[in-house]
């Protein structure tokens, strides 16, 4: 197997997850390795290249790949490739898939397959117009009475989005779809016309309903509401006049097939999105994209499971043709007269969710109606999409990996239906509180793995560095993730024209995002080192039990950053700073929870010392009763700021409100407390609820594990500078620092403060630290002091640069340097991307080679990674600050050849002032900037 810089091949025994903590840390099991999302350019793949890429992934330390076949407007396709691109969900595609799983099995690699091309799910002749996703679109007409009738109404048109049947897509002209436009149009119908007395809202950005922001809500007198659906003529004239003087609002609600197809979907036929609220639509989709994968003889053991990406549905208002019937059966009343209350643009809008006031302010009546509607939509989504998806996988012996965010459902329950709940770091630039939701679902429902679509930066395609990858990995792991999936690894299409195909490059239509993780990127050389680091940490984090102090209620349907009030974000922030890790908990798990030894035990076995309800006005009566039950059984319950005042729903509200108040009073009678959101940690401590730890320095992000009876913590330093984290913990034993880069273990400095053991751990910029408490004390890492320095920066260096420049031109240059400077300032290298090797000869002073001393190489500033070799032998691969390494064992008396090979990102070579997207890229520093120094350091005597 070819050597990969920084990666040590694991022995065959490493496929076994058994063993001591030390054993799995030294030799991580295969399942601990990170995965990659493997982008296929539709059907334009060849079996030989697929086998090669499987081998490349394995050799670089990946444990698996998720296949995503799609066509995000791939440029420069040949005529033959255009004919192949839609080979998907057919015999050719499934044959390629079989090739991959067979090759993966030979390489001890696993494969997941996206359950459908691209996203959202749908496409092909399986999803007919009758099974396509629907929406409800509103249009408001304002009138001032008295007025003579009939009244001409604004009837909503179909909101134009990305085009469900785009004329630019030749597949929509397939003769088999000749009548689809007519069938789509046949599904259009006015569902309701509702009038009421009140004023119109003041709107901004109201090009369409989805993008509107309500600057000032209109008014509404609910008792004046009248349903007029049967009074609207085909000509848009309403045969009705308001019964009293004043301002009236008349809202027409019309059903449409959503005018947005599967984004970048491949395969034959139109690409309609399936109706996620109708079971028949899922079943049809599964027969097309899933069943052939598991037909007799088609599946190998390497096929682990299937995956559904974040939903990103795009209706104006979420809708199902049987919603009114289902709503009445579940909520007990007719929704139709209350349709105007549903108008609150921004709620679960896929690409731009935003907090907007409702169109019409009817006080708490509107809030109640919307809560009932959202609960119903959530139930329909779970019953008709998420549950069938999980059941399909389990029926075929596969794992279901789910990104439940981006859809209007109970997020925790939807995540929990899968075997691997998966978050992503593109949301809010890696928000730890958002990513902890997937970890919470895993804890609540008993799942061992928490996935993350990882290493995504908005508006950055080509300049993300290994140091940033490393820092982001640490953030993910400290947010509860233990199964990283890198986004991503593109199939080597057009590889001869560097850099080949990259699906998320900047373009006239897309600003670009993600990370380019394949051989075309010079920074691929960092992957082996990074993957080894991840594997060691995930081997530990996939093991044992998460230790989470408190459960914090999540009552919202769907999730985005502004869906909860600012006080809730303050609460979560302060809990972590106060040393309390938390999981969010939903109504389902509160209802199913039990009390053991004063702790809340969730259905999946997770244990919590207290339950916190964030600031909220309402709470379901059934949940309030369950909270009261838990409080009676001894669970500490806390209300942030204030207890809820009423039930969420509309039906029989007086009775349900009274039940909520009674249940809240019962919790207070049994010891429940109220505390301000920003002082909750102090209230918890005062009540005797122990934290995970207590920081005695500036806090940082952390998780705690119980590993084979030992306590362990993983910390992340999000700062751009090194820090020393100090904390006090009740963990028994002696703290050790486990270095995931080299596998070493050292004892940590401890002191005693007020009779407690305080632990100190140094963490580099963006770095992570894994601290394990053990029965025996390890000696601490040696401490060194610098006694002499050799400045290598201003000496003669031979520079050899091999890579690419603008428009893919090859660059091979050899230069002599009398100092170090940005490669971009050197003639012919302004647009360079590749490997720049700096070589110099050095002879150490005789007094440097002594026992009790070490020789450390400090490279200073590096853009963007470096491999250090002495006399042609690789010593170390450095991917993040500080760029330094110990050369003591590699330097001897006499002349030595030091080579530092620096790789930089593709960014500078991708700048093109004439191309949209690429012309906006800015030059980045490149190469070895230094100062480069050799440091002679003497070991300090133990204190």
Buried (B, 14 or more C-beta within 10 A) or exposed (E): EEEBBBBEEBEEEBEEBEBEBEBBBBBBBBBBBBBBBBBBBBBBBBBEEBBEBBBBBBBBBBBBBBBBBBBBEBEEBEEEBBEBBBBBBBEBBBEBBBBBBBBBBBBBBBBBBBBBBBBBBBBBBBBBBBBBBBBBBBBBBBBEBEEEEBBEBBBBEBBEBEBBBBEEBEBBEBEEBEEBBEBBEEBBEBBBBBBBBBBBBEBEBBEBBBBBBBEEBBBBEBEBBBBBEEBBEEEBBBEBBBEEEBBBBBBBBBBBBBBBBBBBBBBBBBBBBBBBBBBEBBBBBBEBBBEBBBEEEBBBEBBBBBBBBBBBBBBBBBBBBEBBEBBBEEBEBEBBBBBBBBBBBBBBBBEEBBBBBBBBBBEBBBBBBBBBBBBBBBBBBBEBBBBBBBEBBEEBEBBBBBBBBBBBBBBBBBBBBBBBBBBBBBBEEBBBBBBBBBBBBBBBBEBBBBBBBBBBBEEBBBBBBBBBBBBBBBBBBBBBBBBBBBBBBBBBBBBEEBBBBBBBBBBEEBEBBBBBBBBBBBBBBBBBBBBBBBBBBBBBBBBBBBBBBBBBBBBBBBBBBEBBBEBBBBBBBBBBBBBBBBBBBBBBBBBBBEBEEEBBBBBBEBBBBBBBBBBBEBBBBBBBBBBBBBBBBBBBBBBBBEBBBBBBBBBEBEEBBEBBBEBBEBBBEBEBBBBBBBBBBEBBBEBEBBBBBBBBEEBBBBBBBBBEEBBBBBBBBBBEEBBEBBBBBEBEBBBBBBBBBEBEBEBBBBEEEEEEBBBBBBBBBBBBBBBBBBEEEBEBBEEBEEEBEBEBBEBEBBBBBBBBBBEBEEBEBEBEBEEBBBBBEBEEBBBBBBBBBBBBEBEBEEEBBEEEBBBBBBBBBBBBBBBBBBEEEBBBBBBBBBBBBBBBEBBEEEEBBBBBBBBBBBBBBBBBEEBEBBEEBEEBBBBBBBBBBBBBBBEEEEE
